[in-house]
Amino acid sequence: IQRDGVNFNDPVGAGVQIFAGALVVLNATGYLVPATTATGLARPTVAQENVDNSAGADGDVSCESKKAPYHFANDGSIDRTHIGGTAYIVDDQTVAATDGAGTRSAAGEIIDVDADGVFVDL
């Protein structure tokens, strides 16, 4: 069996809603949840579909996600000097240049910055 390492289908965490295009991560128990400012979050990807598990338990539904370069909002701390550095998760649509004094998980490598935000290779 082989996996491409780009496309994923993971069980969704309890009580969450995921929106297509949102930055999502695996939480400490291995369930897919919207990205937030927190440590210990794993395998950032982008949701490819809307999934509502707001009334469900862990794993009641699954969500397709993809690992690739994506564009995210800039919290204002990232500029072109950060290209090649690490972007850190602020929320499911925003990244920052720092780990927030150890409070944020890494999103991936900053590959470009423009007036509308930051391209991050997850």
C-alpha positions in Angstrom: 0.0 0.0 0.0 1.2 3.5 -0.9 0.1 7.0 0.1 1.0 10.1 -1.9 1.7 12.2 1.1 -0.3 15.0 -0.4 -4.0 14.0 -0.1 -5.5 12.9 3.2 -8.8 11.7 4.6 -8.9 12.0 8.4 -11.5 11.5 11.1 -12.8 14.9 12.4 -12.7 15.9 16.1 -15.8 16.2 18.2 -17.8 19.4 18.2 -16.0 21.1 15.3 -17.0 22.5 12.0 -14.4 22.6 9.2 -14.7 24.9 6.2 -13.3 24.2 2.7 -10.1 26.2 2.3 -9.3 26.4 6.0 -6.0 25.4 7.6 -6.6 22.2 9.5 -4.4 20.1 11.8 -4.3 16.9 13.7 -4.9 17.5 17.4 -3.1 15.7 20.3 -5.5 12.7 19.9 -5.0 12.5 16.2 -8.3 14.0 15.0 -8.6 16.7 12.3 -9.6 20.1 13.7 -9.4 23.8 12.5 -6.0 25.2 13.2 -5.7 27.5 16.3 -3.0 29.1 18.4 -1.7 26.0 20.3 1.3 23.8 20.6 1.5 20.1 19.7 -0.6 20.4 16.5 0.5 18.0 13.7 0.4 17.7 9.9 -1.0 21.1 8.7 -3.1 20.7 5.6 -6.0 22.6 3.9 -9.5 21.3 4.0 -10.9 20.4 0.6 -14.6 20.3 1.7 -17.0 21.6 4.3 -17.6 19.2 7.2 -19.9 19.7 10.1 -19.2 17.6 13.2 -20.4 20.2 15.6 -22.9 17.7 17.1 -20.8 14.7 16.7 -18.2 12.7 18.6 -14.6 12.2 17.6 -14.4 10.4 14.2 -18.1 10.5 13.4 -17.2 12.1 10.0 -14.1 12.4 8.0 -12.7 15.3 5.9 -10.5 15.4 2.8 -7.4 17.7 3.1 -4.4 18.4 1.0 -0.7 19.3 1.8 0.7 21.8 -0.8 1.7 25.5 -1.0 -1.3 27.6 0.0 -2.0 31.3 0.6 -2.9 32.5 4.1 -3.6 35.8 5.8 -0.6 37.6 7.3 -1.0 38.6 10.9 1.2 41.6 9.9 4.5 40.2 11.2 5.7 38.5 8.0 7.6 40.4 5.3 9.8 39.3 2.4 12.8 38.9 4.7 11.0 35.9 6.2 11.0 33.9 2.9 12.6 30.5 3.6 11.7 30.7 7.3 8.9 29.1 9.2 5.3 30.3 9.4 3.4 29.7 12.6 -0.3 29.0 13.0 -2.5 31.8 14.4 -5.9 30.4 13.3 -7.4 28.5 10.5 -6.7 31.3 8.0 -3.8 33.3 9.5 0.0 32.7 10.0 2.7 34.6 11.8 6.5 35.0 11.7 7.1 33.8 15.3 6.0 31.0 17.5 4.3 33.5 19.9 6.7 32.8 22.8 6.2 29.1 22.4 2.4 29.2 22.0 2.1 28.4 18.3 2.7 25.3 16.1 4.6 25.5 12.9 2.6 25.7 9.6 5.4 25.3 7.1 8.0 27.1 5.1 7.3 30.7 3.9 7.8 30.6 0.1 6.4 34.0 -0.9 4.8 37.2 0.5 2.4 39.5 -1.3 0.1 42.4 -0.5 -2.7 39.9 0.2 -0.9 37.5 2.5 1.7 34.7 2.7 2.3 31.6 0.6 3.2 28.7 2.9 4.5 25.3 1.8 2.7 23.0 4.3 
